[in-house]
Each structure stands twice: as structure tokens, then as C-alpha cells.
Amino acid sequence: MIVGSGLIATTFARHAADDESVCFYAAGVSNSSCGDAREFERDRLRLERHLADVAADILFVYFSTCSVEDPWSKSSAYVRHKLALEDLVRQRGNYLVFRLPQVAGRTPNPHTILNYLHARITRSERFDLWRQAARNIVDVHDVARIAMDLIENEGARNETINIASPRNSSLPDIVAALESTTGHRAIYDVVDKGGEYAIDTSRIAASIHRCGIVFDDAYLARTIAKFYD
């Protein structure tokens, strides 16, 4: 059972469309910069309806954000909203909360960091490049593989789990990978700003191994080339 129509929902539809024992709830506010209380209220009411409608014996999987651990984002309205919805899901029981970083995939959503940078680079539009900034990039199909492995092979229940790469990528490295893939030179002003935070992926280490996912030095370039060729 899939709820939603965006990148996460469409990907999980390919991996788990026939699994009626799990509800993958992948709907919500897609712009992490959103501060509109009306959007958050609509999002909350929609989740509450589905929590009430889905039978108690069905595992309810909610997708949240690793930004709850980001010192620069954790006080934002979006992150506070996501934390509040996580609490609603936990109160239901028989749940999983998967927190995700920046997910790479084919999506028209202009608010993702990769889509933003790709658009600026391919249009030769100048942007600020934060020298000290880093992001955690993960292929959406790797997210699905790890999530399904945790559910099917470990019987994971009633946990909050980070599904992310074990390593961050600097913003300059991300821009360089997009330049290499697109063949366009980025036009930017280097700004000495930004930072990074660690995402604990120890919980999924065994799953990464079982799935045969290799988060090596070339993972970022492979992932960007896959979706931005």
C-alpha cells in the first residue's frame, strides 16, 4: 500500500506494490523551506486520516528527514513539523520511521538540492557556493532496497532509523560531479559559509552489506550520472 505520488512513493511502488501488509506513507510537504502553517495543518490532517484508516495489524512506514539532527535546520518550522508527525506515528504503534537525507532520483521537484544545482549549472546561472557545506546524498533505489531488507529480513518494527550514506559529500564535490555529468561549467561565487553534521548509519550497516551497496569514493559520481546524464 503506497500513499503519495512523489519520488519516494513511485520508487516504493516498484519495490513493494503488492505488499498489503505494509503501508508506505510517502506524502507530505515537499519543500523543506516551507513555513506556511496552512500547508503543515493540511499535512497533519491527512496523516491523521490515514493513521485512523489503516488497520492496526498493518505496518505503517513514515518517511521523515535526517535534518532533525542538523544544527542549522532543527529549529525550522519544517523540521518541527516533521518531528510532531513522527510522534503521531509512534503513538499508533506497529510503525517504522525512516529518516532520509538528500535523496537522488528523477523528480520534477525544484526544491531538492541536486535539482537546484543542476538547473543553475545547465542554465549557466550564477549561484553562491558555500565552501564549508556538505550534504548526504543517497540513491532513492538504495533507500528502497535497504528499507525492504530491514522489513523483510530483520522484521524491523517500532524504530526510528536513518537510511543514508555513511559519508557526506562536500558541496564543491557535488557541483564538480554535476559539471562532469552535464558537461556544463558551473558559474558561482565561493562563500565561506556552511557546515555539516554526522548521520549515524550504524543501524543499517548489516543491511547495506546484505544489499551489496557500495558507498565508496565513486558513489556520488555514479549516483549523479545515473539521474542527471
N, C-alpha and C positions, 0 to 999 in steps of 0.2 A: 504494500500500500504506500503510495507516494503522494505527499501533499506539497504542492509548489510547482513552478514552471520554469525556474531559472537553471543555472548551470549545475548546481548540486542535484536538484530534482531530476533533471533529464539524464544525468550520468547514472544516478542510482536506479532510474527506471530501466536502464540497460543491464544492470548487475542484479537487480532484485525485484523485477516487475511482478513475478509470480509468487512472491513470498507474502502470504496473507497473515503470517504470524508476527510481522513487524510493520509498524507504521513509521516511515521516514518522513519527518516533518521538516521540510526544507523551504518553507515560506517565511516571508518577513521583510523588514525594511532593508533594502539592498545598498543604501548609501550610508556608510559609516559616519559621514559628516552631517547627517540629518539631525536637526534639532527641533523638528516640528512635533509638538506634543500630540497633535491630532493623528499623525501617522503612527506614533507609538501606541496610542489608545486603540486604533483600529487593529494594529498588530496584536496587542494583548487580547482583545475580544475574540479575534479569530482563533488564536491559540487556545483560549479557554473553551471555545465551542468544540474544537477537535479533541481536547483532553476529555471533555464530557461525553463525546460521541464514540470514541474508540474504546472497545471493550477492555476490561481490566486485565484479561489474560494475554492481550497483545502488547508486545514490547514497543514502547514509544521512544523513538530516537529523535532528539532535538539537536540541531546544529547551531552552535554558538561561536564565539570568537576568542582567539588567544589574546586579543588586545586587553582582556581583563587584567593581564599581568604587565601591560605596558605602562610605565610610569608617566608617559606623555599623553596617554589616551584614557586611562582608567577612570578619570573623573568626568569624562564626556557624557553627554546625555545619552548617546547611543550605547555606550558600554554599561551605564547604569541600567538602561532599559533591558539589555541582554541579560544582565545578572538577575534582574527581577523575574524575567521569563524563565530562566534556569530554575529559580526557586519554585515557580508554579509546576514545572515538570517534575521536580523532585518530590513535591507533595503528593503527586499522583501515585508514585511507586511504579515498579516494573518499567524502568526507564534507562536510557543512556543519554548523556550529554556529551557530544563530540565538539570540542573547541578546535577551530581551524584558523590557520594563519592566512596569508595571501595565496589564494587558490588559482592556479593557472588552468585555463581551458578556453574553449571557443564560446564567447559570450558577448552580446552587444552592450552589456552594462558598461557605461563610460566611466564609472566611479572606481573601478579596480585600478590599482597602481600600475599594472602591466598595460592595460588598455590606455590609460592616461599617457604613459611614456611612449607607447607605440604610436599613438595619434600625433603627439608632438614631434616625434622623430620623423615619421613618414611625411608629415606636412611641412617639415623644416621650420617649425615654430619654436622660438626661444623659450626656455624654461629655466628655473633655478634648480641646480643640482646640489643637494645637501651632502657635503663631503663625508660627514660622520654618520650618516643614516644607513641603516641596514634593514632588510626585510627577510622574512622566512617564506620561501616560495615552494609550493608543493603542487605536483600534477594532480588534477582532480580525479583521474583514474587510479592513482595511487591511494588517494583518500578512500575511494570506494573499496579497493582491494583490502586495505587494512581494516576498514570498518566491518566488512563482511567476514573477514577472518576472525576478528575479535568476537563477533556474534556467533558464528558457526562453529569455530574450533575451540574457543575458550568459554563460550556461554556467558560472555560478559553481561552483567546486569547491575543496575543501581550504582553507576560510577560516572564520574566526570573525567574524560580522557582527552588529552591533547593528541591530535593527529597532525603531525607537522614533520618537516625535515629536521634531522638532528643538527643541522648547521644553518646559520644565517648567511645571506649574501649582501655585500655592500651595495649601496645604490649605484656607485660608479661601475661596479661589475655587472649589475643588471642592465644599465644603459649600454655598456660595451657589448653585452650579449645581444641586445636588440639591434645595435648597429651592425653587428656581424651577420645576423639573420636577415635583416631587411636590406642591407646594402646601402643604407642611408646614414649620413653623418649627423649626429645629434648636435644641436646648437643650444648651448646652455651657459649660464653664469654660475661658477662654483661659489657656493655659500658655505662658510664654515659653521654649519649647524647640524643638528640631528643627533641620533644616538641609536642604541639597540638594546634589546633585553633578551635574556635567555628563555627558551621554551623547553620545559622538561619533557623529553620524549622517552624516558626510561620505561614507562608503562607499555609502550608499543615496540620495544626492541625485539622481542621474540617474534612478534607478528611481522615486522619488517623482514626478518630473516626467513620466516616461512614463506612470505610472498615473493622473496627473491628480488626485493627492491634495493637498488644500489645508490645510496646517497653519497656519491663520490664528488671529486672536484669538477667533473664534467656534467653533473646532474642539472645545474642551472642552464647551461648552454643547450643540453638535449631537450629540456622541457620547453624553453623558449622557441627553439627551432621547430618543435612539434606543433605549436599552436600559432606561431607568428611568421611562418615561412611565406 
